[in-house]
């Protein structure tokens, strides 16, 4: 065994397996773990270093990468589980944590954690968009997953859900086709479905039908050409592939219809500054909208918050008004929506309190 020094960190190496001082760590959520392992084995050209019923990990030297897979639905939780760095020794980990703390970045340290079939020392950081970053050293392998990351945490349910992890049910509804989604969809994607002559009432009726086929917490994704002002259907004569468009709803009307149909967390995910077309003074834009249904029992737990400003008041899609300096009891789901929108920092949050549904959304002086 020889000793080498890299980037001031002293590490031990062997001729067969040189130790890399830092490896980037990427963890993905996958809907089918065995299929994902087989696919990435072909893609990366190496077998997994660990392969269990509820976890898999690949170790690459070029580039230096620790790549892990978790059996968790990407449709419900997103494709990214977490990212981070694995260091060769505890001294390097301490140096990095000290540097981050001195830079004003809060860290959460865990000593001797049993996680991912290994014993680790680590700390965690959340970036500005709430992504989770893990900084750790590997202390050794173990023969069980460990309490630091239980099957319940991985699947979002009980341990039996590991084997039952499946691809989310996603239905796509296109312009002109019959609307025949399966029951209990995780997501319904509507593309150009309101591009044929229709009325506001018919749009609302279709969105209400979408709601009936979505699970609680399910998502709708609307991809549509919209206008900033009323456009007469008779005036539409768009060029090229857009020639099939015979109706363009107003953006504001479509957003209002989604809210009326009971969707929440409504957000424009694509809405460019430059219009695609101009028709009689109206600007037509490619528009993407995402929204969700509320979870079951959204008011089962309330959170007290106080809006700190800078405005006199704010109002969310649920109609809750947050007046500056006034304490408001809101559902936990409303708080999560504020957090996802990146405005949670404008509020002071108090300890959660269990309450009746009618208590959420009620304001009182501080």
C-alpha positions as CSV (number, residue, x, y, z in Angstrom):
1,X,0.0,0.0,0.0
2,X,1.3,3.5,-0.9
3,X,0.4,7.0,0.2
4,X,-0.4,9.9,-2.1
5,X,-1.3,13.5,-1.4
6,X,-4.0,15.1,-3.6
7,X,-5.3,18.7,-3.1
8,X,-3.7,18.7,0.4
9,X,-5.7,15.7,1.5
10,X,-3.7,12.6,2.4
11,X,-5.3,9.4,1.2
12,X,-4.4,5.8,0.9
13,X,-4.3,4.0,-2.4
14,X,-3.7,0.5,-3.8
15,X,-2.5,-0.4,-7.3
16,X,-5.8,-2.0,-8.1
17,X,-8.2,0.6,-6.7
18,X,-6.9,4.1,-6.4
19,X,-8.9,6.2,-4.0
20,X,-10.4,9.4,-5.5
21,X,-10.4,12.3,-3.0
22,X,-13.8,13.6,-4.0
23,X,-16.6,11.8,-5.9
24,X,-19.7,13.5,-7.1
25,X,-22.8,11.8,-5.8
26,X,-26.1,11.6,-7.8
27,X,-29.2,9.8,-6.6
28,X,-32.3,9.3,-8.8
29,X,-35.8,8.2,-8.1
30,X,-36.9,5.4,-10.5
31,X,-40.3,3.8,-11.0
32,X,-38.9,0.3,-11.7
33,X,-35.6,-0.5,-9.9
34,X,-34.7,-3.8,-11.6
35,X,-35.3,-2.3,-15.1
36,X,-33.4,0.8,-14.2
37,X,-30.4,-1.2,-12.9
38,X,-30.3,-3.2,-16.1
39,X,-30.6,0.0,-18.2
40,X,-27.8,1.9,-16.4
41,X,-25.6,-1.1,-16.4
42,X,-25.7,-1.0,-20.2
43,X,-25.4,2.8,-20.3
44,X,-22.5,3.0,-17.9
45,X,-20.7,-0.2,-19.0
46,X,-20.2,-1.5,-15.5
47,X,-22.3,-3.6,-13.1
48,X,-23.7,-2.0,-9.9
49,X,-21.4,-2.1,-6.9
50,X,-24.5,-2.7,-4.8
51,X,-27.8,-4.1,-5.9
52,X,-30.6,-4.8,-3.4
53,X,-34.4,-5.1,-3.6
54,X,-34.8,-1.5,-2.5
55,X,-31.5,0.2,-3.5
56,X,-28.7,0.1,-6.1
57,X,-25.4,1.9,-6.5
58,X,-22.8,2.3,-9.3
59,X,-19.2,3.4,-8.6
60,X,-17.4,5.0,-11.5
61,X,-13.8,6.1,-11.6
62,X,-14.0,8.1,-14.9
63,X,-15.7,10.4,-14.1
64,X,-15.4,9.9,-10.3
65,X,-19.1,9.3,-9.6
66,X,-21.3,7.6,-7.0
67,X,-24.6,7.0,-8.8
68,X,-27.5,5.5,-6.8
69,X,-31.1,4.6,-7.6
70,X,-34.1,4.7,-5.2
71,X,-37.4,2.9,-5.9
72,X,-39.6,6.0,-5.6
73,X,-42.1,7.3,-8.1
74,X,-40.6,10.1,-10.2
75,X,-44.1,11.2,-11.2
76,X,-45.0,12.0,-7.6
77,X,-41.6,13.0,-6.2
78,X,-39.6,14.2,-9.2
79,X,-36.7,12.4,-10.8
80,X,-34.0,13.8,-8.6
81,X,-33.6,12.3,-5.1
82,X,-30.5,14.3,-4.0
83,X,-27.0,15.2,-5.1
84,X,-23.7,15.7,-3.2
85,X,-20.1,14.7,-2.7
86,X,-18.3,11.8,-1.1
87,X,-15.0,12.6,0.5
88,X,-12.1,10.2,1.2
89,X,-11.7,11.0,4.9
90,X,-13.3,12.8,7.8
91,X,-10.7,15.6,7.9
92,X,-11.8,16.7,4.4
93,X,-15.4,16.5,5.4
94,X,-14.8,18.7,8.4
95,X,-12.9,21.3,6.3
96,X,-15.7,21.5,3.8
97,X,-18.4,21.9,6.6
98,X,-16.3,24.6,8.3
99,X,-15.9,26.5,5.0
100,X,-19.7,26.4,4.3
101,X,-20.6,27.5,7.9
102,X,-18.2,30.4,7.6
103,X,-19.8,31.3,4.3
104,X,-23.2,31.5,6.1
105,X,-24.6,28.2,4.7
106,X,-26.5,26.2,7.4
107,X,-25.5,22.5,7.6
108,X,-27.1,19.6,9.5
109,X,-24.5,17.0,10.6
110,X,-25.1,13.3,11.3
111,X,-22.5,11.1,12.9
112,X,-22.2,7.3,12.2
113,X,-25.5,7.1,10.3
114,X,-26.5,3.7,8.9
115,X,-27.9,4.5,5.5
116,X,-28.0,2.9,2.0
117,X,-26.4,-0.4,3.3
118,X,-23.4,1.6,4.6
119,X,-22.3,3.4,7.7
120,X,-21.6,7.1,7.0
121,X,-20.7,10.4,8.6
122,X,-22.3,13.3,6.8
123,X,-24.0,16.6,6.7
124,X,-26.8,18.0,4.6
125,X,-27.5,21.3,2.9
126,X,-30.6,22.7,1.2
127,X,-29.9,25.0,-1.8
128,X,-32.0,28.0,-2.7
129,X,-34.5,25.8,-4.7
130,X,-34.8,23.3,-1.8
131,X,-32.7,20.6,-3.5
132,X,-30.9,18.4,-1.0
133,X,-27.1,18.2,-1.0
134,X,-25.3,15.4,0.9
135,X,-21.6,15.7,1.9
136,X,-20.3,12.5,3.4
137,X,-17.6,9.9,4.0
138,X,-18.1,6.2,3.8
139,X,-17.1,4.4,7.1
140,X,-18.0,0.9,5.9
141,X,-20.6,-1.4,4.4
142,X,-23.4,-3.1,6.4
143,X,-25.9,-5.8,5.5
144,X,-29.1,-3.8,6.0
145,X,-30.4,-0.5,4.7
146,X,-30.1,1.2,8.0
147,X,-32.3,3.5,10.0
148,X,-30.8,6.6,8.5
149,X,-32.9,6.0,5.3
150,X,-35.7,3.6,5.9
151,X,-37.9,2.0,3.3
152,X,-40.7,4.3,4.5
153,X,-38.7,7.4,3.7
154,X,-37.7,6.1,0.3
155,X,-41.2,5.2,-0.8
156,X,-43.2,7.7,1.1
157,X,-45.3,4.9,2.5
158,X,-44.8,1.7,4.4
159,X,-42.0,-0.8,3.7
160,X,-44.3,-3.1,1.6
161,X,-44.5,-0.3,-1.0
162,X,-40.9,-0.9,-2.1
163,X,-42.0,-4.0,-4.1
164,X,-45.1,-2.2,-5.3
165,X,-43.4,0.9,-6.7
166,X,-44.7,1.5,-10.2
167,X,-44.8,4.0,-13.0
168,X,-47.3,6.8,-12.3
169,X,-50.5,6.7,-14.3
170,X,-50.2,9.6,-16.9
171,X,-52.8,10.3,-19.5
172,X,-52.4,12.6,-22.5
173,X,-55.3,14.3,-24.1
174,X,-54.8,15.9,-27.5
175,X,-56.8,18.3,-29.6
176,X,-59.8,16.5,-31.3
177,X,-59.5,13.1,-29.5
178,X,-62.1,11.5,-27.3
179,X,-61.5,12.2,-23.6
180,X,-61.2,8.6,-22.1
181,X,-58.7,8.7,-19.2
182,X,-58.4,5.8,-16.8
183,X,-59.6,6.3,-13.3
184,X,-57.3,7.6,-10.6
185,X,-54.6,9.2,-12.8
186,X,-51.5,10.7,-11.2
187,X,-51.2,13.2,-14.0
188,X,-53.3,14.3,-17.0
189,X,-51.6,16.3,-19.8
190,X,-53.7,18.4,-22.0
191,X,-52.1,19.5,-25.2
192,X,-53.9,21.9,-27.6
193,X,-57.3,20.6,-26.4
194,X,-58.8,24.1,-26.3
195,X,-57.7,25.0,-29.9
196,X,-61.0,24.2,-31.5
197,X,-64.0,26.5,-31.3
198,X,-65.4,26.2,-27.7
199,X,-66.9,28.3,-24.9
200,X,-65.6,29.2,-21.5
201,X,-68.3,27.0,-20.0
202,X,-67.1,24.0,-22.1
203,X,-63.5,24.6,-21.0
204,X,-64.6,24.6,-17.4
205,X,-66.6,21.4,-17.9
206,X,-63.6,19.7,-19.4
207,X,-61.4,20.7,-16.5
208,X,-64.0,19.5,-14.0
209,X,-64.0,16.1,-15.9
210,X,-60.2,16.1,-15.6
211,X,-60.5,16.6,-11.8
212,X,-62.8,13.6,-11.5
213,X,-60.1,11.3,-13.0
214,X,-57.2,12.6,-10.9
215,X,-56.0,11.2,-7.6
216,X,-56.0,13.5,-4.6
217,X,-52.8,15.6,-5.1
218,X,-52.8,14.7,-8.8
219,X,-51.4,17.1,-11.4
220,X,-52.7,18.7,-14.5
221,X,-50.4,20.0,-17.2
222,X,-51.9,22.3,-19.9
223,X,-49.9,23.1,-23.1
224,X,-51.9,25.6,-25.1
225,X,-51.6,28.7,-27.3
226,X,-53.2,31.5,-25.3
227,X,-53.9,35.2,-25.9
228,X,-53.6,38.3,-23.8
229,X,-56.9,39.7,-25.2
230,X,-60.0,38.3,-26.9
231,X,-59.4,36.9,-30.3
232,X,-62.4,36.3,-32.7
233,X,-62.2,32.7,-34.0
234,X,-63.0,34.1,-37.5
235,X,-59.8,36.2,-37.4
236,X,-57.6,33.2,-36.9
237,X,-55.5,32.3,-40.0
238,X,-52.2,31.1,-38.6
239,X,-49.4,29.9,-40.8
240,X,-47.7,26.5,-40.9
241,X,-48.4,23.8,-38.3
242,X,-50.4,26.4,-36.3
243,X,-53.1,26.5,-39.1
244,X,-55.0,23.8,-37.2
245,X,-55.6,26.2,-34.3
246,X,-59.1,27.6,-34.7
247,X,-59.6,29.0,-31.2
248,X,-57.2,30.7,-28.7
249,X,-58.5,31.1,-25.1
250,X,-57.4,34.1,-23.1
251,X,-54.6,33.3,-20.6
252,X,-56.6,34.9,-17.7
253,X,-59.7,32.9,-18.6
254,X,-57.9,29.6,-18.6
255,X,-56.2,30.4,-15.3
256,X,-59.6,31.3,-13.8
257,X,-61.2,28.2,-15.1
258,X,-58.5,26.0,-13.5
259,X,-59.1,27.8,-10.1
260,X,-62.9,27.5,-10.5
261,X,-62.5,23.8,-11.2
262,X,-60.8,23.3,-7.9
263,X,-57.1,23.2,-8.9
264,X,-54.5,24.8,-6.7
265,X,-50.8,25.7,-6.9
266,X,-51.5,27.0,-10.4
267,X,-48.3,28.2,-12.1
268,X,-47.3,29.3,-15.6
269,X,-44.3,27.0,-16.3
270,X,-43.8,28.5,-19.8
271,X,-44.9,32.0,-20.8
272,X,-42.3,33.9,-22.9
273,X,-41.8,37.6,-23.2
274,X,-42.1,37.4,-27.0
275,X,-45.4,36.3,-28.6
276,X,-45.5,33.6,-31.3
277,X,-48.2,35.5,-33.3
278,X,-50.0,38.8,-33.3
279,X,-53.7,38.8,-34.3
280,X,-55.6,42.1,-34.5
281,X,-53.5,43.5,-31.6
282,X,-53.7,40.4,-29.4
283,X,-50.5,38.6,-28.5
284,X,-50.5,34.8,-28.8
285,X,-48.0,32.8,-26.7
286,X,-47.1,29.2,-26.2
287,X,-48.3,28.6,-22.7
288,X,-47.7,25.8,-20.2
289,X,-49.6,25.6,-17.0
290,X,-49.3,23.2,-14.1
291,X,-51.7,22.8,-11.2
292,X,-52.6,20.2,-8.6
293,X,-55.7,18.9,-6.8
294,X,-55.7,19.3,-3.0
295,X,-54.7,16.3,-1.0
296,X,-57.4,14.5,1.1
297,X,-58.2,16.3,4.4
298,X,-56.1,19.4,3.5
299,X,-57.1,21.1,6.7
300,X,-56.3,18.2,9.0
301,X,-53.4,20.3,10.4
302,X,-53.0,24.0,10.5
303,X,-49.9,26.2,10.5
304,X,-49.9,29.7,12.0
305,X,-48.0,32.3,9.9
306,X,-47.5,36.1,9.9
307,X,-46.8,37.9,6.7
308,X,-43.9,40.3,7.2
309,X,-44.2,42.4,4.0
310,X,-43.0,44.3,2.0
311,X,-46.6,44.6,0.7
312,X,-49.7,45.6,2.7
313,X,-51.2,42.2,2.0
314,X,-51.1,39.1,-0.2
315,X,-53.8,36.7,-1.4
316,X,-53.3,33.1,-2.5
317,X,-55.3,31.0,-5.0
318,X,-57.4,29.7,-2.1
319,X,-58.6,33.1,-1.3
320,X,-56.7,33.4,1.9
321,X,-55.6,37.0,2.5
322,X,-52.3,37.6,4.4
323,X,-52.3,41.1,5.9
324,X,-48.9,42.3,7.0
325,X,-48.4,41.7,10.7
326,X,-51.6,39.6,11.2
327,X,-51.4,36.0,12.3
328,X,-53.3,33.6,10.0
329,X,-54.0,29.9,10.6
330,X,-53.7,28.1,7.2
331,X,-53.7,24.5,6.1
332,X,-50.3,22.7,6.0
333,X,-50.9,22.3,2.2
334,X,-51.2,26.1,1.8
335,X,-47.9,26.5,3.7
336,X,-46.2,24.0,1.4
337,X,-47.5,26.0,-1.6
338,X,-46.0,29.2,-0.2
339,X,-42.7,27.4,0.3
340,X,-42.7,25.9,-3.2
341,X,-43.4,29.4,-4.6
342,X,-40.3,30.7,-2.9
343,X,-42.1,33.3,-0.7
344,X,-42.0,31.4,2.6
345,X,-39.1,33.7,3.7
346,X,-41.6,36.6,3.8
347,X,-43.5,34.8,6.6
348,X,-42.8,33.9,10.2
349,X,-44.1,30.3,10.9
350,X,-45.3,29.2,14.3
351,X,-45.7,25.7,15.6
352,X,-48.3,23.6,13.8
353,X,-51.6,23.1,15.6
354,X,-54.3,20.6,15.0
355,X,-57.6,22.2,14.3
356,X,-61.0,21.9,12.7
357,X,-61.2,22.6,8.9
358,X,-63.0,25.9,9.5
359,X,-60.2,27.2,11.6
360,X,-57.7,27.3,8.7
361,X,-57.6,30.6,6.9
362,X,-58.7,32.6,9.9
363,X,-56.7,35.7,10.8
364,X,-56.2,37.3,14.2
365,X,-54.0,40.1,15.5
366,X,-50.5,39.2,16.7
